[in-house]
Amino acid sequence: MHRADGGQVRHRRVCSVCEEEVLAEAMAKGYRLDDGRVVVVEPEDFEGLPSSSDHVIDVVEFVSAEQIDPIFLHRSYFLRPDEVAVPSYALLREALERSWRMAVVKITLRRRETLAVVRPRGDLLVLHTLLWPDEVRDPGFELPEVTVGARETRMALALVDSMTARFDHAAFTDDYRDALEAVIRAKSSGAVIPAARVAEQTGAVDLVVALQRSLERVREGEGHHRHVSSCGWCGGALPVVAGWQVGHGGHPARHDPLRAGHGR
């Protein structure tokens, strides 16, 4: 927004070569080759590409859920059947539910064939689109060989056992969003902006000591849902250890391929 008058700021499409604004009718889709050349793809070039109706889901095979690596999951959709398809919809849902399987399917979204899986969720079916293998980034690093001590392993297993629970998504809240909404409400009413909570700085410690402290917190009833570490995945009493980095920060797991001028 424009600070002076609160107006929304629109982003102009500017060519990186001539630095002139490009109107929608002057835009095209293209693919940049490794040698720097750009191949322009016209609308008629898409007509010969394999595709099917957006309303058709082709079942390829059925697999166990543990065979699908979550890193390949992209977007999720509820599947709603047409009135005449309700019986077959319910039959597939029942079969997947009883067999503990997911259906691997192909579907066309925005004229592009997409791989996906279908699984039951309550009385409904949910479709999760999958990334293609070349769309997942290589980690770019390897871990050196290390020897894990028996004592550390026992303590880590004890910590995992003591913090094992039945996951309840509704029990977790987005603290950042809640704090931001509190700031917006305060500013809109002229109230004092609430002070931000400062996270405890525990510092980097030896792994064995960290595990021992974490176990003590759990046993004292402070473990679950207490933010002892800075890990955004756990929200629990995991230790803060020197040299650990959250890999999805500087090294995204998912590859961002060239999109040739159009969104996914």
matplotlib code that plots the C-alpha trace (Angstrom):
import matplotlib.pyplot as plt

x = [0.0, 1.0, 1.9, 0.7, -2.9, -3.4, -3.9, -3.0, 0.2, -0.1, 2.9, 3.6, 4.8, 8.1, 10.4, 13.9, 15.4, 13.8, 12.5, 9.1, 5.7, 4.2, 0.5, -1.3, -1.9, 1.8, 2.8, 3.7, 4.7, 8.2, 11.0, 14.6, 17.2, 20.5, 22.3, 20.3, 17.9, 14.2, 11.6, 8.2, 5.3, 2.1, -1.5, -1.8, 1.3, -0.6, -3.4, -1.4, -0.2, -1.8, -4.6, -8.0, -11.1, -10.7, -13.7, -12.0, -9.7, -7.8, -6.9, -3.4, -2.8, -3.4, -0.5, 0.0, 0.1, 3.6, 4.9, 4.1, 6.9, 5.2, 7.8, 6.0, 2.6, 1.6, -2.0, -5.1, -8.7, -12.0, -13.6, -17.3, -19.2, -21.9, -25.3, -25.1, -21.6, -22.4, -22.7, -19.3, -17.8, -19.0, -17.8, -14.3, -14.1, -15.2, -12.6, -9.8, -10.8, -10.9, -7.7, -5.6, -4.7, -4.5, -5.3, -2.6, -4.4, -3.8, -5.9, -5.7, -5.6, -5.3, -4.6, -1.7, -1.6, -0.9, -0.1, -2.1, -3.2, -6.8, -7.4, -10.5, -11.1, -14.2, -17.1, -15.3, -12.4, -9.5, -7.1, -3.5, -1.6, 2.0, 5.2, 7.1, 10.4, 12.5, 10.6, 12.0, 15.4, 18.5, 19.5, 23.0, 24.8, 25.7, 26.1, 29.4, 29.5, 29.0, 28.9, 25.8, 26.5, 24.3, 23.6, 22.5, 20.3, 18.6, 17.9, 16.6, 14.3, 13.1, 12.4, 10.4, 8.4, 7.6, 6.4, 4.5, 0.8, -2.2, -1.9, -4.7, -4.3, -6.9, -4.8, -2.1, -2.4, -0.6, 1.1, 2.4, -1.0, -2.6, 0.0, -0.3, -4.1, -3.7, -1.4, -3.9, -6.8, -4.7, -3.7, -7.2, -8.6, -5.8, -4.8, -1.3, 0.4, 0.9, 4.6, 6.1, 7.0, 10.8, 11.7, 14.0, 17.6, 18.9, 22.1, 23.9, 24.7, 26.0, 23.4, 23.5, 22.9, 20.1, 18.4, 18.6, 17.1, 14.4, 13.5, 13.4, 11.0, 8.7, 8.7, 7.8, 4.8, 6.3, 7.1, 4.2, 3.2, 5.9, 8.3, 11.7, 13.4, 13.2, 12.1, 8.9, 8.0, 7.9, 6.7, 7.9, 10.8, 13.4, 16.9, 18.7, 22.1, 25.1, 25.4, 21.8, 20.1, 16.6, 17.2, 14.0, 15.3, 18.3, 17.8, 14.2, 13.4, 11.1, 12.6, 11.1, 11.2, 11.0, 7.4, 7.5, 5.4, 2.5, 1.6, 1.3]
y = [0.0, 3.6, 5.0, 8.5, 7.7, 4.0, 3.1, -0.3, -0.6, -2.3, -4.1, -3.3, -5.9, -4.5, -6.2, -6.9, -6.1, -2.9, -1.9, -1.0, -2.0, -5.0, -5.3, -8.6, -8.9, -8.6, -11.4, -14.9, -18.2, -19.4, -21.7, -20.6, -23.2, -23.8, -21.9, -18.8, -19.0, -18.6, -20.8, -19.1, -21.5, -20.4, -21.4, -23.7, -25.6, -26.8, -28.3, -31.4, -32.1, -35.1, -34.0, -35.1, -33.5, -31.7, -33.8, -37.2, -38.9, -41.9, -44.5, -45.9, -48.1, -48.5, -48.2, -48.2, -44.8, -45.2, -45.5, -41.9, -39.6, -36.5, -34.3, -34.9, -33.7, -30.4, -29.3, -30.8, -30.8, -32.3, -34.5, -33.8, -36.4, -35.7, -37.0, -40.0, -40.9, -40.9, -44.8, -45.4, -42.6, -44.2, -47.6, -46.3, -44.6, -47.7, -49.9, -47.5, -47.2, -51.0, -51.7, -48.9, -47.9, -44.8, -44.5, -43.1, -41.2, -38.8, -35.7, -32.7, -29.3, -26.1, -28.2, -30.0, -33.6, -34.0, -37.0, -37.3, -39.6, -40.0, -41.1, -41.3, -38.6, -39.3, -39.7, -37.9, -38.4, -36.1, -35.6, -34.6, -33.4, -34.7, -33.0, -34.8, -36.3, -33.6, -30.9, -31.9, -30.3, -32.4, -31.6, -30.5, -31.9, -35.2, -36.0, -37.4, -40.8, -40.5, -43.0, -42.6, -43.6, -46.0, -43.6, -40.8, -43.2, -44.5, -40.9, -39.8, -42.8, -42.1, -38.5, -39.6, -42.2, -39.6, -37.0, -39.4, -38.3, -38.5, -35.6, -33.0, -30.3, -28.1, -27.9, -25.9, -22.2, -19.8, -17.6, -15.2, -14.6, -14.1, -11.6, -9.7, -9.5, -8.2, -5.4, -4.6, -4.4, -2.2, 0.2, 0.4, 1.4, 3.6, 1.3, 0.4, -2.2, -5.4, -6.1, -9.1, -12.1, -12.7, -16.4, -18.0, -18.0, -21.3, -21.3, -24.3, -27.1, -30.6, -33.1, -35.4, -32.4, -31.1, -34.4, -34.8, -31.3, -32.1, -35.3, -33.4, -30.8, -33.5, -35.4, -32.1, -31.7, -28.8, -30.8, -30.9, -27.7, -25.7, -23.9, -25.0, -25.1, -22.9, -25.7, -24.8, -28.5, -29.8, -27.0, -29.3, -30.0, -30.8, -29.6, -26.7, -28.1, -26.3, -26.6, -27.6, -25.7, -26.0, -27.2, -25.8, -22.3, -21.7, -24.9, -25.4, -29.1, -28.3, -27.3, -24.2, -25.0, -22.5, -21.8, -20.4, -17.3, -19.1, -20.1, -23.6]
z = [0.0, -0.5, 3.0, 2.1, 1.2, 1.9, -1.8, -3.1, -5.0, -8.4, -9.9, -13.5, -15.9, -17.2, -19.8, -18.4, -21.9, -23.1, -19.6, -21.1, -19.6, -21.3, -21.8, -21.5, -25.2, -25.9, -23.5, -24.6, -23.0, -23.6, -22.5, -22.0, -23.2, -21.5, -24.2, -23.5, -26.4, -25.8, -27.6, -27.8, -27.5, -29.2, -28.1, -31.1, -30.0, -26.9, -28.9, -29.8, -26.3, -24.4, -22.1, -21.0, -19.5, -16.1, -15.0, -15.6, -13.1, -14.5, -11.8, -12.4, -9.4, -5.7, -3.2, 0.6, 2.1, 3.5, -0.1, -0.8, 0.4, 1.9, 0.2, -3.1, -1.8, -3.4, -3.1, -1.7, -3.0, -1.8, -4.5, -5.0, -7.1, -9.6, -8.5, -10.7, -9.5, -5.7, -5.5, -7.2, -5.2, -1.9, -3.1, -3.8, -0.5, 1.3, -0.6, 0.2, 3.8, 4.3, 2.4, 3.8, 0.3, -1.8, -5.4, -7.7, -10.4, -13.3, -13.8, -16.0, -14.3, -16.3, -19.5, -17.9, -16.9, -13.1, -11.0, -7.8, -5.0, -3.7, -0.1, 2.1, 4.8, 6.8, 4.4, 1.6, -0.8, -0.9, -3.9, -3.3, -6.4, -6.5, -7.7, -10.4, -9.3, -11.1, -9.2, -5.9, -5.2, -4.4, -0.8, -2.0, 1.0, 2.6, 6.3, 7.4, 9.0, 12.7, 15.6, 17.8, 21.4, 23.2, 26.1, 23.8, 21.9, 25.0, 26.2, 22.8, 22.7, 26.2, 25.2, 22.1, 24.2, 26.9, 24.4, 22.2, 21.9, 19.6, 17.2, 17.5, 14.9, 16.6, 19.8, 18.0, 17.2, 14.9, 17.5, 14.9, 13.3, 16.7, 17.7, 14.4, 14.7, 18.2, 16.9, 14.2, 16.6, 19.0, 16.3, 14.9, 18.3, 19.4, 22.2, 23.4, 21.1, 23.1, 23.9, 22.0, 24.0, 24.0, 23.5, 26.1, 24.9, 26.0, 23.9, 22.4, 24.7, 24.6, 23.2, 26.2, 28.6, 26.3, 26.3, 30.0, 30.5, 28.1, 29.9, 33.2, 31.7, 30.4, 33.7, 35.5, 33.3, 31.2, 28.1, 25.7, 23.8, 25.5, 23.2, 24.7, 21.3, 18.2, 16.0, 14.1, 13.6, 17.1, 19.5, 22.2, 24.5, 21.9, 22.7, 21.0, 19.9, 18.4, 14.6, 13.8, 10.9, 9.6, 6.1, 4.6, 5.2, 3.0, 1.0, -0.1, -0.6, -3.5, -6.8, -8.4, -12.1, -14.9, -15.4, -18.9, -18.0, -16.4, -12.8, -11.7]

ax = plt.figure().add_subplot(projection="3d")
ax.plot(x, y, z, "-o")
ax.set_aspect("equal")
plt.show()
